[in-house]
Amino acid sequence: MKRSKKFAFVPFCFFAQGIRAEGIVKRYPSVITPIANLLIREEINIIQMPCPEIDYEGIKRKPASKQKYNNKEYREVCRGYAEKIISLAKKLDQNNYQVLFILGLENSPSCAVDYLFEQGRKLKGSGVFIEELKNEMEREKVFIPLIGINIQGIKKTAEKIEQAISKSGIQKTLLDSIGEG
């Protein structure tokens, strides 16, 4: 059987919702299952990114705004992780693997891709960690699509992921899905 050469990076809390700030988890108590199932069905290797908030604040923490995390010390934590992630993505690419996308988590002060939840309202913008990932991609001249998981709009998120998969040009054939046996 051939192994998959497709990869995606996911936020730490993708597989560990219990690690999110207190009171945040509403729909998926452990894993964001609809998206996990989609990635598994498409035979995409899943790489869990580290959580900068855990390093900075600890495991038990209250929900916070981007403003709280938008400081030099926290950005340094995020930048260090971003450098390692993009370095790994480049190594994968150099070995004929494909990183299809990096998933973020909308509303997060760290991992939001397109919008944040600040002071009781939805605002356009990215979280600090995603900003540092974007900066590192630009610095290294690497382009990897970023897709934000919207827990309240999980079907729309799944559609965006499916579109990114189909745009990647890698399609599973019937023989690939059956295997050699």
C-alpha positions as CSV (number, residue, x, y, z in Angstrom):
1,M,0.0,0.0,0.0
2,K,1.2,3.5,-0.8
3,R,1.5,6.0,2.0
4,S,-0.2,9.3,1.6
5,K,1.9,12.3,0.7
6,K,-0.7,14.8,1.7
7,F,-0.3,16.8,5.0
8,A,-2.2,19.3,7.0
9,F,-1.1,21.2,10.1
10,V,-3.9,21.7,12.7
11,P,-4.0,23.7,16.0
12,F,-3.2,21.9,19.2
13,C,-6.8,22.1,20.4
14,F,-8.1,20.4,17.2
15,F,-7.4,17.1,18.9
16,A,-7.6,18.5,22.5
17,Q,-10.6,20.8,22.9
18,G,-10.3,20.2,26.7
19,I,-7.1,22.3,26.6
20,R,-8.9,25.5,25.4
21,A,-9.5,28.4,27.8
22,E,-12.2,27.7,30.5
23,G,-15.8,28.0,29.3
24,I,-14.9,28.1,25.5
25,V,-15.8,24.6,24.5
26,K,-19.4,24.3,23.5
27,R,-19.8,21.7,20.7
28,Y,-17.0,19.2,20.5
29,P,-15.7,18.1,23.9
30,S,-12.5,16.5,22.7
31,V,-11.9,16.4,18.9
32,I,-13.4,18.6,16.2
33,T,-14.8,15.4,14.7
34,P,-16.4,16.5,11.4
35,I,-13.2,18.0,10.2
36,A,-11.0,15.2,11.6
37,N,-13.3,12.7,9.8
38,L,-12.9,14.6,6.6
39,L,-9.1,14.7,6.8
40,I,-9.0,11.0,7.6
41,R,-11.4,10.1,4.8
42,E,-9.1,12.1,2.4
43,E,-6.1,10.2,3.8
44,I,-4.4,13.4,4.8
45,N,-1.6,13.1,7.4
46,I,-2.4,15.4,10.3
47,I,0.3,17.3,12.2
48,Q,-0.7,18.9,15.5
49,M,0.9,22.3,16.0
50,P,1.9,23.2,19.6
51,C,-0.2,25.6,21.6
52,P,1.6,28.9,22.4
53,E,-1.1,29.9,24.9
54,I,-0.2,26.8,27.1
55,D,3.5,27.9,27.1
56,Y,2.6,31.5,27.9
57,E,-0.4,31.1,30.3
58,G,-0.5,27.5,31.4
59,I,-3.2,24.9,30.9
60,K,-5.9,26.4,33.1
61,R,-6.6,29.9,31.8
62,K,-9.4,32.3,31.3
63,P,-10.5,33.4,27.9
64,A,-8.5,36.4,26.7
65,S,-8.5,38.9,23.8
66,K,-5.9,39.3,21.2
67,Q,-4.9,42.5,22.9
68,K,-3.7,40.5,25.9
69,Y,-1.5,38.3,23.8
70,N,-0.3,41.0,21.4
71,N,3.0,41.6,23.2
72,K,6.7,41.0,22.6
73,E,7.1,38.0,24.8
74,Y,4.1,36.1,23.4
75,R,5.0,36.9,19.9
76,E,8.5,35.4,20.5
77,V,6.8,32.2,21.7
78,C,4.6,32.2,18.5
79,R,7.5,33.1,16.3
80,G,9.6,30.2,17.6
81,Y,6.8,27.7,16.9
82,A,6.1,29.3,13.4
83,E,9.8,28.9,12.5
84,K,9.7,25.2,13.4
85,I,6.4,24.6,11.5
86,I,7.5,26.3,8.3
87,S,10.9,24.5,8.5
88,L,9.1,21.2,8.7
89,A,6.8,22.2,5.9
90,K,9.8,23.0,3.7
91,K,11.4,19.6,4.6
92,L,8.2,17.8,3.6
93,D,8.1,19.8,0.3
94,Q,11.8,19.0,-0.4
95,N,10.9,15.3,-0.1
96,N,8.0,15.4,-2.5
97,Y,5.3,15.6,0.1
98,Q,2.6,18.3,-0.1
99,V,1.3,20.5,2.8
100,L,-2.2,21.2,1.6
101,F,-3.1,23.8,4.2
102,I,-2.7,25.0,7.8
103,L,-5.9,25.1,9.8
104,G,-6.6,27.7,12.4
105,L,-9.5,28.3,14.7
106,E,-11.7,31.3,14.2
107,N,-12.4,33.5,17.2
108,S,-9.1,32.5,18.9
109,P,-6.8,35.3,20.0
110,S,-3.9,33.1,18.8
111,C,-5.2,30.9,15.9
112,A,-7.9,32.9,14.2
113,V,-7.4,33.1,10.4
114,D,-10.1,35.6,9.3
115,Y,-11.9,36.9,12.3
116,L,-11.6,37.3,16.1
117,F,-14.2,37.6,18.8
118,E,-13.2,40.7,20.8
119,Q,-15.2,42.6,23.3
120,G,-18.4,40.7,22.5
121,R,-18.3,41.2,18.8
122,K,-16.8,39.6,15.6
123,L,-14.0,41.5,14.0
124,K,-11.9,40.9,10.9
125,G,-8.4,39.9,11.7
126,S,-6.0,37.1,12.5
127,G,-4.7,35.8,15.9
128,V,-1.1,36.4,17.0
129,F,0.1,32.9,16.2
130,I,-1.4,32.9,12.7
131,E,0.2,36.4,12.1
132,E,3.6,35.0,13.1
133,L,3.0,32.0,10.8
134,K,2.1,34.4,7.9
135,N,5.3,36.4,8.7
136,E,7.4,33.3,8.6
137,M,5.9,32.1,5.4
138,E,6.6,35.4,3.8
139,R,10.1,35.5,5.1
140,E,10.8,32.0,3.8
141,K,8.9,32.6,0.6
142,V,6.6,29.6,1.3
143,F,2.9,29.7,0.5
144,I,0.6,27.4,2.4
145,P,-3.2,28.2,2.4
146,L,-4.6,29.0,5.8
147,I,-8.2,28.0,6.6
148,G,-10.0,28.9,9.7
149,I,-12.2,26.4,11.4
150,N,-15.5,28.0,12.3
151,I,-17.1,25.8,15.0
152,Q,-20.5,27.5,14.4
153,G,-20.2,27.1,10.6
154,I,-18.6,23.6,10.4
155,K,-20.3,22.7,7.1
156,K,-18.9,25.8,5.4
157,T,-15.5,25.1,6.9
158,A,-15.7,21.5,5.5
159,E,-16.5,23.0,2.1
160,K,-13.5,25.3,2.2
161,I,-11.3,22.3,3.1
162,E,-12.7,20.2,0.3
163,Q,-12.1,23.0,-2.2
164,A,-8.5,23.3,-1.1
165,I,-8.0,19.5,-1.4
166,S,-9.5,19.6,-5.0
167,K,-7.3,22.6,-5.9
168,S,-4.2,20.8,-4.7
169,G,-4.3,18.5,-7.7
170,I,-4.0,15.4,-5.6
171,Q,-6.9,13.1,-6.1
172,K,-7.3,9.7,-4.7
173,T,-7.8,7.1,-7.3
174,L,-10.0,4.0,-6.9
175,L,-6.9,1.8,-6.9
176,D,-5.2,4.0,-4.2
177,S,-8.2,3.7,-1.9
178,I,-8.5,-0.1,-2.4
179,G,-4.8,-0.8,-1.9
180,E,-2.7,-3.7,-3.2
181,G,-4.3,-6.7,-1.7
